[in-house]
Amino acid sequence: NYPGWQSFRYQDLDITNGAHFGRLFLPSSVDAFLSEHTFEHLTSNEAEKAFIYFFHYLKPGGYVRTAVPDSGK
């Protein structure tokens, strides 16, 4: 949890499900999305959908920050 940020678990916001976004946010209403240790569990198609949803709900000038583990290779 970060001050000023709202945290969601998978059951609250499946980032591959547009209906989940639609019940929580209005289009172009979010300043930023932060996703940590999530995208490594998604297929390419699921990741693409998630980014499409992120950008649909971001305000102009908003941003997405993602973190994924480094395999060390």
VEXDREN-2710 file (C-alpha; in Angstrom, 1 decimal):
% VEXDREN-2710
k/r/px/py/pz
1/ASN/0.0/0.0/0.0
2/TYR/1.2/3.5/-0.9
3/PRO/-0.2/6.7/0.5
4/GLY/-2.7/8.2/-1.9
5/TRP/-3.0/5.0/-3.9
6/GLN/-5.9/2.6/-4.0
7/SER/-4.9/-1.1/-3.9
8/PHE/-6.8/-3.9/-5.6
9/ARG/-6.6/-7.7/-5.5
10/TYR/-7.3/-9.9/-8.5
11/GLN/-10.9/-10.6/-7.4
12/ASP/-11.5/-6.8/-7.2
13/LEU/-9.8/-5.9/-10.5
14/ASP/-8.9/-8.5/-13.1
15/ILE/-6.9/-6.3/-15.4
16/THR/-7.8/-8.5/-18.4
17/ASN/-11.6/-7.9/-17.8
18/GLY/-13.0/-4.6/-19.2
19/ALA/-16.2/-5.0/-17.0
20/HIS/-14.0/-4.9/-13.9
21/PHE/-12.5/-1.6/-15.0
22/GLY/-15.9/-0.2/-16.0
23/ARG/-17.5/-0.8/-12.6
24/LEU/-14.6/0.9/-10.8
25/PHE/-13.5/3.8/-13.0
26/LEU/-14.8/6.2/-15.6
27/PRO/-12.9/6.5/-18.9
28/SER/-10.1/9.0/-18.8
29/SER/-10.4/9.4/-15.0
30/VAL/-7.3/7.7/-13.5
31/ASP/-4.0/9.6/-13.0
32/ALA/-1.8/6.4/-12.9
33/PHE/-1.8/2.7/-12.7
34/LEU/0.9/0.7/-10.9
35/SER/1.1/-3.0/-11.4
36/GLU/3.7/-5.0/-9.6
37/HIS/4.5/-8.7/-10.2
38/THR/1.4/-9.2/-12.4
39/PHE/2.3/-9.2/-16.0
40/GLU/4.6/-12.3/-15.8
41/HIS/1.4/-14.3/-15.1
42/LEU/-0.4/-13.1/-18.2
43/THR/-0.3/-14.4/-21.8
44/SER/0.7/-11.9/-24.6
45/ASN/-3.0/-11.4/-25.5
46/GLU/-4.0/-10.8/-21.8
47/ALA/-1.2/-8.3/-21.4
48/GLU/-2.2/-6.5/-24.5
49/LYS/-5.8/-6.3/-23.3
50/ALA/-4.7/-5.0/-19.9
51/PHE/-2.7/-2.2/-21.4
52/ILE/-5.6/-1.2/-23.7
53/TYR/-7.8/-1.0/-20.6
54/PHE/-5.2/1.0/-18.7
55/PHE/-4.9/3.5/-21.4
56/HIS/-8.7/3.8/-21.9
57/TYR/-9.1/4.7/-18.2
58/LEU/-6.1/7.0/-17.9
59/LYS/-6.5/10.8/-17.9
60/PRO/-4.6/12.6/-20.7
61/GLY/-0.9/12.7/-19.5
62/GLY/-1.5/9.7/-17.1
63/TYR/0.9/6.8/-16.9
64/VAL/1.3/3.1/-16.2
65/ARG/4.1/1.8/-14.2
66/THR/4.8/-1.9/-14.2
67/ALA/7.3/-4.1/-12.3
68/VAL/8.2/-7.7/-13.2
69/PRO/10.8/-9.9/-11.7
70/ASP/14.2/-10.1/-13.3
71/SER/15.1/-13.7/-14.2
72/GLY/18.8/-12.8/-13.7
73/LYS/19.8/-13.9/-17.2
END
